[in-house]
Structures are given as C-alpha cells and as structure tokens.
Amino acid sequence: MEVFYQSTRSTSDKVKASQAILKGLADDGGLFVPDHLPTFDHTFAEFAEMSYQETAYHVMKLFFSDFTEEELKDCIKKAYETGFDTEEIAPLAEADGNYYLELFHGRTIAFKDMALSILPHLMITSAKKNQIQNKIVILTATSGDTGKAALAGFADVPGTKIIVFYPKDGVSPIQEKQMLTQKGDNVLVAAIRGNFDQAQTGVKEMFHDKAMAEELAAQGYQFSSANSINIGRLVPQIVYYVYAYAKLLQNGAIEQDEQINVAVPTGNFGNILAAFYAKQMGLPIKTLLCASNTNKVLYDFFETGHYDKNRPFYVTSSPSMDILVSSNLERLLYWLVGQEGVSSCMEKLSGNGAYEIEKEVFDRLPYMKSGFATEEETAEEIRAVYENASYVIDPHTAVASKVVRNYKGTSGDTTKTVIASTASPFKFTRSVMKALGEDKAEADDFILADKLSALSNVELPQAVSEIRNAAVLHNTVCDPDKMPDVVRGFLK
Ligand SMILES: *Cc1c(COP(=O)(O)O)cnc(C)c1O
C-alpha cells in the first residue's frame, strides 16, 4: 500500500514522498509523517543475508512509494558506494558487554553522514519526478557539525548548490577548517560576524523572502533545506537499526525473534525516532533508551509529561546534543496525542516555551525509557569503556553508554543492547583525551589526534588527516544583514 505524508498539525492534503522531501516542512508549519507505517516484507533471516545497500533498498522502498526501483537504487548507490571507509557502512563493535553501532564511517565521521549522503540524491530525483527545472539551492546555518556533513553530501551533486553560513567565532578550529577546505564547484562557505542565532535568523528570513524567491526563480533557482526534520533524512536512519539486528542474527549473537535493547544519544530526536519507527514496523526492540546530556529536557519530559525549554542552557562535551527544543519529538507526540494535541502543544511551546501531556499517555510507550549523564559521568564512561575493553568512544556515545550502564544496574535487564555510536572519538579528540587523562600540555589538536590513534590502535580517519594540510578554499566573511547579497553574488 502506497505511503503518503501528512502534517502532524492538521488534516491538510496528503502528499507523495517526493513532494514531502522537496517541501521539507508542511504548509501549516507541521512535520510530515507517514499516513501509516509499513511493515517489513522480508524476514530478518533474509535481511541477515543482505548488504547495507540491499537493506537500504528494502527498507526505504516501503516509505518512498513513488520512487521507481531504478531511481531508489541509483540514489542508494551514489550515497553508499563511496564516501564510507568500510564496506559494512555501519559496523557493530562488541565492547564492554554492549554492541556499539558505529555510524561514523562517512566523510565527516559523524552519524549525520548516514542520511546526508543520500538526501541530495533523493532531492534531485524528487525534483525531476515533479517536473521542477530549477536548480536546488540548499541554505544552511550551522554551529559546526551539520554544515560540514551537508557540504560533503551536496558537493558536486549536479542540479544543486549549497551555501553554508557559520558564526565566525562560534565553531571549533577543526570544524572551521573542515568547512573552509570543502571542495566542489557548487559550494560556498561564508562566516558571519555574529553568533549562530543571527546566522539562523538570516537563513530563515531568506526562506520567507518572497521577492528574493521570485528573483531567484527567474534565474532558475529555488531554495531548499537539508535540516533534520526532512523525511529524506529520517527514513535512511531506519535502515541501520534493521541492519544491526540482522547482523546480530547472522553472527549468532541473538536467536531468531530475540528482542534487543537500543540506546540512542539524543538531541533533536531524529535518530531515536527512526528506532521507534523500526520498532513499530516490527523490529524486535524490547526497550528503547533515550539518553540526554546535562541539557536533559527530554529526560524530564519522559519522567513527568512536562516539556519546558525555560531552563539554563549548558555547553557540554557532547555539543550535538545541546538542544532545548527537539524538533522531531513532534512526530512522537503526533503518534501519542494526534493532530489536535500536537497543535495545542506546539502553540504553547512557541508561546511560553512549555507544554504538558497527561502522564497516562505514556502508557502507550511502556518500552521507552530515558536517562541522562552529567559531564563528569560522561568522562568517567569514556574511561571505563577504555579500561574494560580498550575501546575508545566519543562523548555523545558515552552519554548513551552511561545511561545503559545505569539502566542495567537498576533494572537487572540483561537483554543484548545496541548503542548508537554517533561520532568518531577523533571528532572530539580533546574531550576524549582529557577524559583519558592524556591531554596534558598539548596545544595542537592534530598531535593529540596522533596520540589518540596510537592509544586506541585505530588509524587516523581520513576526515582528520586530509584537512591537516589542505588548502583553505573559502574566505567570505560578512555582516549578518549582508547574507542575501552573498547568496545573490554566488548565484550570479
Ligand atoms: C546530531 C547528533 C546527535 C543527536 O542526534 P538527533 O537525531 O538530533 O537526536 C548525537 N550525536 C552526534 C554526534 C550528532 O551529530
């Protein structure tokens, strides 16, 4: 049965997958959700025999109903044929009693690559299917991670251009160098003299500027966004949970139909939502653990039913989880309380930054558990896993790993557990080496990376080695109010 997409907030017209991918957000500001969740049409024993690419096809085809087999296979091939440093794409590492699902073998060594390597291809295929002649221009504001992953995904993809704005003094030196060395004829990276919010606001204003849209359309361009609420990012994330389960089955780590637990370090709630969808579709997940860092707005929500973003914001060693408004939670809310409930919650959220749902609603989600780890606990966890298993994890992964350790301790649950490992430790070298007590008096992050390589017995990832001596290719710096001029200049 064909899957259509509708808004989380109203019963507006249903659209096809390709239209939802192109639009990103529904017209009423809601998020697109599938009108029903498909079920798998292969057994897990059959999945166990498949490559990552084959698994990807048999999962994604269930959601992207209006793509032909040829179109979807072509997108998958382009995304996962090159750009990953292992054929397995998402290998499982067994360490310290858990299975770490390594989602960081793509170009920017973080899990965003899993989806951002295929989104550009899904987008241009969607444009073709809908007779859109314009080139797609991706506009993004970044505080570091997403920008580079989007750049790497869209670089040199025909029919697209990508422009990334970042705050000049708001990203780490390595993150800045990663972006400024980005190759590709269709790529522009620009620093703004301002903070992330100003970059974000500037991008939003351009998206809503009708005059600018008309001006660009006359030149054959239209804006689109690559942010994490696009279903073209969500669906590819379901794939690796199926793949991980199938690999455990193939390795003999689990029996047929045996349930597993899954733990996810969570920020915007996209990754864990994909695991939730996988469970709804029939993947044998017993407990789904939502792990937060000190910004534990989600933990508080699952404990009390009260979502409240009015609270201090902490800058942590797991910056990709430093989020107070988790956009994708809206899709879980939709499942829990329906369109009217979501609309009312989202109105309250944009009004006074808080909403509440009745705790009984969570009775529908008995398998969802949550936890959080403080900064100290996160560092301790990195140390513990290294001491117990000579395996080095990054701070985001460590948050989830710690939550699993606590959960196992209090519940006595011995179910085999997959932990989504969302970044390479080499992406957060300094925090990792500090946790291991090895950062002393070392100023240069690259030298520190060499030391981490020696200590962990893992080769320096190409993402780090290639930027070490790479040429800086971008030098645009502007004031926030000049962002539209930068865009016009690049598209001339
Ligand atoms: C984006 C990100 C997360 C959070 O994922 P969500 O889908 O936003 O919940 C966790 N870890 C890393 C390394 C990330 O880049």
The ligand as an SDF file (V2000), in Angstrom:
LIG
                    3D

 15 15  0  0  0  0  0  0  0  0999 V2000
   23.1910   15.1370   15.6390 C   0  0  0  0  0  0  0  0  0  0  0  0
   23.9230   14.2950   16.6190 C   0  0  0  0  0  0  0  0  0  0  0  0
   23.2870   13.6780   17.7090 C   0  0  0  0  0  0  0  0  0  0  0  0
   21.8200   13.8620   18.0100 C   0  0  0  0  0  0  0  0  0  0  0  0
   21.0090   13.2220   17.0700 O   0  0  0  0  0  0  0  0  0  0  0  0
   19.4800   13.6120   16.9300 P   0  0  0  0  0  0  0  0  0  0  0  0
   18.9900   12.8790   15.7760 O   0  0  0  0  0  0  0  0  0  0  0  0
   19.4770   15.1150   16.6930 O   0  0  0  0  0  0  0  0  0  0  0  0
   18.8180   13.2680   18.2100 O   0  0  0  0  0  0  0  0  0  0  0  0
   24.0380   12.8760   18.5660 C   0  0  0  0  0  0  0  0  0  0  0  0
   25.3520   12.7130   18.3620 N   0  0  0  0  0  0  0  0  0  0  0  0
   26.0100   13.2930   17.3470 C   0  0  0  0  0  0  0  0  0  0  0  0
   27.4610   13.0930   17.2130 C   0  0  0  0  0  0  0  0  0  0  0  0
   25.3200   14.1060   16.4240 C   0  0  0  0  0  0  0  0  0  0  0  0
   25.9970   14.6780   15.4130 O   0  0  0  0  0  0  0  0  0  0  0  0
  1  2  1  0
  2  3  1  0
  2 14  2  0
  3  4  1  0
  3 10  2  0
  4  5  1  0
  5  6  1  0
  6  7  2  0
  6  8  1  0
  6  9  1  0
 10 11  1  0
 11 12  2  0
 12 13  1  0
 12 14  1  0
 14 15  1  0
M  END
$$$$
